[in-house]
């Protein structure tokens, strides 16, 4: 389960860095790699990152817990 947590975190970080490049430079790395935002590869990457973010919502209670 720890590996899934790490993978989820890495995907969220990569997604955040992609959004940073979109915000600062108007450059979408994912769509550039896969040939556009409507291409199947881009949509898969966006979906996987979104699922990782949903999974991280479940982890939020563990991280926010005050021990």
Residue frames relative to the residue before (quaternion, step in Angstrom):
aa qw qx qy qz dx dy dz
X 1.0000 0.0000 0.0000 0.0000 0.00 0.00 0.00
X 0.6010 0.5697 -0.3634 0.4268 3.58 1.09 -0.64
X 0.6248 0.5410 -0.3382 0.4501 3.59 1.03 -0.76
X 0.6420 0.5142 -0.3230 0.4681 3.60 0.99 -0.78
X 0.6232 0.5334 -0.3315 0.4661 3.59 1.05 -0.71
X 0.6715 0.4912 -0.2915 0.4720 3.58 0.93 -0.91
X 0.6438 0.5130 -0.3201 0.4689 3.60 0.95 -0.86
X 0.6445 0.5224 -0.3148 0.4611 3.56 0.95 -0.89
X 0.6630 0.5039 -0.3014 0.4644 3.58 0.90 -0.89
X 0.6549 0.5088 -0.3156 0.4611 3.60 0.93 -0.85
X 0.6556 0.5071 -0.3159 0.4618 3.59 0.96 -0.82
X 0.6500 0.5062 -0.3165 0.4701 3.58 0.99 -0.80
X 0.6373 0.5148 -0.3256 0.4720 3.59 1.00 -0.76
X 0.6605 0.4953 -0.3117 0.4703 3.60 0.91 -0.86
X 0.6406 0.5140 -0.3200 0.4723 3.57 1.02 -0.76
X 0.6500 0.5152 -0.3065 0.4670 3.56 1.01 -0.80
X 0.6483 0.5018 -0.3181 0.4762 3.57 1.01 -0.76
X 0.6138 0.5309 -0.3470 0.4701 3.58 1.07 -0.68
X 0.6695 0.4831 -0.3026 0.4763 3.60 0.92 -0.86
X 0.5933 0.5522 -0.3607 0.4615 3.59 1.11 -0.59
X 0.6749 0.4761 -0.2993 0.4777 3.57 0.93 -0.87
X 0.6140 0.5222 -0.3523 0.4756 3.61 1.08 -0.60
X 0.6978 0.4944 -0.2751 0.4392 3.57 0.86 -0.94
X 0.7509 0.4035 -0.2213 0.4736 3.57 0.90 -0.89
X 0.8350 0.2236 -0.0580 0.4993 3.54 0.89 -0.98
X 0.3636 -0.7344 0.4823 0.3096 3.61 1.31 -0.09
X 0.5182 0.6094 -0.4074 0.4406 3.56 1.06 0.84
X 0.1494 -0.7932 0.5885 0.0473 3.58 -0.50 1.23
X 0.3472 -0.7757 0.4944 0.1825 3.56 -0.30 1.30
X 0.6613 0.5207 -0.3161 0.4378 3.60 0.87 -0.92
X 0.7009 0.4488 -0.2856 0.4751 3.58 0.80 -0.93
X 0.6021 0.5511 -0.3569 0.4542 3.59 1.12 -0.56
X 0.6647 0.5010 -0.3016 0.4651 3.58 0.96 -0.85
X 0.7959 0.3333 -0.1497 0.4828 3.57 0.87 -0.97
X 0.6071 -0.6303 0.3356 0.3485 3.60 1.19 0.19
X 0.7959 -0.2250 0.1112 0.5509 3.60 1.13 0.45
X 0.6051 -0.5985 0.3928 0.3482 3.54 -1.21 0.50
X 0.6806 0.4908 -0.2905 0.4599 3.60 1.17 -0.48
X 0.5065 0.6528 -0.4260 0.3686 3.60 1.23 -0.11
X 0.6349 -0.5708 0.3744 0.3618 3.54 -1.16 0.71
X 0.6453 0.5379 -0.3270 0.4327 3.61 0.93 -0.85
X 0.6558 0.5029 -0.3036 0.4741 3.57 0.95 -0.88
X 0.6670 0.5068 -0.3053 0.4528 3.56 0.89 -0.91
X 0.6301 0.5209 -0.3342 0.4690 3.60 1.04 -0.70
X 0.6579 0.5026 -0.3115 0.4664 3.59 0.91 -0.91
X 0.6548 0.5049 -0.3125 0.4676 3.59 0.90 -0.90
X 0.6616 0.5087 -0.3053 0.4585 3.60 0.98 -0.83
X 0.6528 0.5086 -0.3165 0.4637 3.59 0.93 -0.86
X 0.6551 0.4935 -0.3139 0.4783 3.59 0.96 -0.80
X 0.6390 0.5235 -0.3200 0.4640 3.59 1.03 -0.75
X 0.6451 0.5021 -0.3154 0.4819 3.59 1.00 -0.79
X 0.6218 0.5295 -0.3367 0.4687 3.58 1.04 -0.74
X 0.6442 0.5113 -0.3208 0.4698 3.58 1.02 -0.76
X 0.6359 0.5113 -0.3276 0.4763 3.59 1.00 -0.77
X 0.6358 0.5163 -0.3227 0.4744 3.58 1.01 -0.79
X 0.6505 0.5296 -0.3152 0.4439 3.60 1.01 -0.80
X 0.5415 0.5983 -0.4106 0.4245 3.59 1.15 -0.44
X 0.6488 0.5091 -0.3107 0.4725 3.59 1.02 -0.78
X 0.6643 0.5036 -0.2993 0.4643 3.59 1.10 -0.63
X 0.5144 0.6876 -0.4031 0.3163 3.56 1.19 -0.53
X 0.6484 0.5203 -0.3300 0.4473 3.60 0.95 -0.79
X 0.6427 0.5137 -0.3276 0.4644 3.61 1.05 -0.67
X 0.6788 0.4853 -0.2861 0.4709 3.58 0.97 -0.84
X 0.7219 0.4639 -0.2463 0.4505 3.55 0.96 -0.88
X 0.4785 0.6871 -0.4270 0.3415 3.57 1.26 -0.25
X 0.2861 -0.7532 0.5716 0.1557 3.56 -0.89 0.96
X 0.1616 -0.8214 0.5429 0.0671 3.60 -0.31 1.26
